[in-house]
Amino acid sequence: MLILFNSYRPITDRQGNIIAVFAPPPNDPSYCESTKRACDRMINESAKFQFADKDLVDPIRGDGFFALNVGLSYGNGHTKPTFRDLGRFKELANALLNDEDIQRLASYQDGKSTF
């Protein structure tokens, strides 16, 4: 379902802390085309992999959902920032991170972290 909105909407947890923000898309038809191409790229790249059952089970997101976290991590008890070990998904991550459309979406959303 597509939800259209034209203003910022904070999403809060039960304590009222802002945990995410819906930001309206730019008023640029080419941005919508970028989102479609990025989605197609993710589908096509992920189709090259065989996912094990354990890859598709997440206690928070539910079954059948795959998420690939990349970059630096300083959570989960690490004593210093470390790059995540992507194992056999490194090629997939690199293909997606180097995609122009995915970079465009990420940079737009990155710029919306303060409102």
C-alpha positions as CSV (number, residue, x, y, z in Angstrom):
1,M,0.0,0.0,0.0
2,L,1.4,3.4,-1.0
3,I,0.9,6.1,1.7
4,L,1.2,9.6,0.3
5,F,2.2,12.5,2.6
6,N,3.7,15.9,2.3
7,S,5.1,16.6,5.7
8,Y,7.5,15.1,8.2
9,R,6.0,12.5,10.5
10,P,8.0,11.3,13.5
11,I,7.6,7.7,14.7
12,T,7.9,7.2,18.4
13,D,8.4,4.3,20.7
14,R,6.1,3.8,23.7
15,Q,8.2,6.2,25.8
16,G,7.8,9.0,23.2
17,N,11.4,8.7,21.9
18,I,11.6,9.4,18.1
19,I,13.0,6.3,16.5
20,A,12.3,7.1,12.8
21,V,10.9,9.9,10.7
22,F,8.8,9.6,7.6
23,A,10.2,12.2,5.2
24,P,8.2,13.2,2.1
25,P,9.9,12.3,-1.2
26,P,11.3,15.2,-3.2
27,N,9.0,16.8,-5.8
28,D,11.0,15.2,-8.6
29,P,9.5,12.6,-11.0
30,S,12.9,11.1,-11.6
31,Y,13.2,10.2,-7.9
32,C,10.2,7.8,-8.2
33,E,12.0,6.2,-11.2
34,S,15.1,5.8,-9.0
35,T,13.1,4.0,-6.4
36,K,11.7,1.6,-9.0
37,R,15.2,0.9,-10.4
38,A,16.6,0.4,-6.9
39,C,13.9,-2.0,-6.0
40,D,14.5,-4.0,-9.3
41,R,18.2,-4.0,-8.5
42,M,17.7,-5.4,-5.0
43,I,15.4,-8.1,-6.4
44,N,17.7,-9.1,-9.2
45,E,20.9,-9.1,-7.1
46,S,19.2,-11.1,-4.3
47,A,17.9,-13.7,-6.8
48,K,21.5,-14.7,-7.4
49,F,21.8,-16.1,-3.8
50,Q,20.4,-19.2,-2.1
51,F,19.2,-18.1,1.3
52,A,19.3,-20.6,4.1
53,D,16.3,-20.8,6.4
54,K,18.3,-19.1,9.2
55,D,18.9,-16.1,6.9
56,L,15.2,-15.6,6.6
57,V,14.1,-15.9,10.2
58,D,14.2,-12.8,12.4
59,P,12.7,-12.6,15.9
60,I,11.7,-9.0,15.4
61,R,10.8,-8.7,11.7
62,G,9.3,-12.2,11.3
63,D,9.9,-15.0,8.9
64,G,10.7,-14.5,5.3
65,F,12.4,-11.1,5.8
66,F,16.1,-10.7,4.9
67,A,18.0,-7.6,6.1
68,L,21.7,-6.9,5.3
69,N,23.3,-4.5,7.7
70,V,26.5,-2.9,6.4
71,G,29.1,-0.5,7.7
72,L,30.4,0.3,11.1
73,S,28.9,-1.1,14.2
74,Y,29.4,0.0,17.8
75,G,26.6,-1.9,19.3
76,N,26.0,-5.4,20.7
77,G,28.8,-5.2,23.2
78,H,31.6,-4.2,20.9
79,T,34.4,-2.4,22.8
80,K,35.4,-0.4,19.6
81,P,33.8,0.4,16.3
82,T,34.1,-2.5,13.9
83,F,33.1,-3.2,10.3
84,R,30.4,-5.9,10.1
85,D,31.4,-9.2,8.7
86,L,29.2,-9.8,5.6
87,G,30.6,-13.2,4.9
88,R,29.1,-14.7,1.7
89,F,26.9,-11.6,1.2
90,K,29.8,-9.2,0.7
91,E,29.4,-9.3,-3.1
92,L,25.7,-8.6,-2.8
93,A,26.3,-5.7,-0.4
94,N,29.0,-4.2,-2.7
95,A,26.7,-4.4,-5.8
96,L,23.9,-2.6,-4.0
97,L,26.1,0.0,-2.3
98,N,27.7,0.9,-5.6
99,D,24.3,1.3,-7.4
100,E,23.6,5.0,-8.4
101,D,19.9,4.8,-7.6
102,I,20.5,3.2,-4.1
103,Q,23.1,5.9,-3.4
104,R,20.6,8.6,-4.4
105,L,17.9,7.2,-2.1
106,A,20.3,6.8,0.8
107,S,21.8,10.3,0.5
108,Y,18.3,11.9,0.3
109,Q,17.2,10.0,3.4
110,D,20.5,10.8,5.2
111,G,19.9,14.5,4.6
112,K,16.5,14.2,6.4
113,S,17.9,13.0,9.7
114,T,17.2,16.4,11.2
115,F,13.9,18.2,10.8
